[in-house]
Amino acid sequence: MTRHLPWRLDDRSDAPFPPAETALREPDGLLALGGDLAPVRLLNAYAGGIFPWFSEGQPLLWWSPDPRMVFRTDGVRLSSRFRRSLRGSGWTLRADTRFREVIQACAASPRPGQDGTWITGEMVEAYVALHALGYAHSIEVLDGERLVGGIYGVAIGRMFFGESMFSAESGGSKVALAGLAHYLGSQGWPLIDAQVENDHLLSMGAEHWPRDRFLGVVREQVQMPEAPESWSDRFGTQAAATLAGHRG
């Protein structure tokens, strides 16, 4: 099916999305517009391989690009030089203890070629609500109690959909991503959705997957029995130095 305009979503938050396979080719992956950021709509979107991405002043836009950027949880790479530097690091990692701070830091982080942020105040509150329900999670990288890096995203079943990450100190986001991947891999989760391409992700081992392949994995993994809950206790506090020994 080929369409030339994005689908306009129904006002009901639980209204279905069109199939991700019907997204536009130009701009790549634009599927629908409108709707809201209610938890039920966000969860339906992610379970269908769809995510929101829009700037202040735009309508809500929903995307499913082809190809899709993903990380295998055993495929996140840290350079030899960076792993050597980690061996003497005193940083630690925790999960779900500073979620709002992580998403706000992601919103405040400057991005090359980007004026402003797509993580609007509305988006922050929507994901904080998902976090309260046990579906949105953060990995925090800490120097003492100072937040030096982090990543957040959405988990459904055993599928993790990465949203954004930040560094307040060089390497903070790398440690957050590597810590997330190691944790998910240890729990039997195979994949992290990285959404769209950038050079930083490619340098760390991200792969291009055809959308059909990505959707096939998503539809299996979101059905896996995994209760939505805080990861804080299960993750505990981990030393960043231990990541120096993990090779993707």
Buried (B, 14 or more C-beta within 10 A) or exposed (E): EEEEEBBEBBEEBEEEBBBBEBBBEEEEBBBBBBBBBBBEBBBBBBBBBBBBBBEEEEEBBBBBBBBBBBBBBBBBBBEEEBBEBBEEBEBBBBBBBBBBEBBBBBBEBEEEEEEEBBBBEBBBEBBBBBBEEBBBBBBBBBBEEEBBBBBBBBBBBBBBBBBBBBBBBEBBBBBBBBBBBBBBBEBEBBBBBBBBBBEEBEEBBBBEBEBEEBBEBBBEBBEEEBEBBBBBEEBEEBEBBBBBEBEB
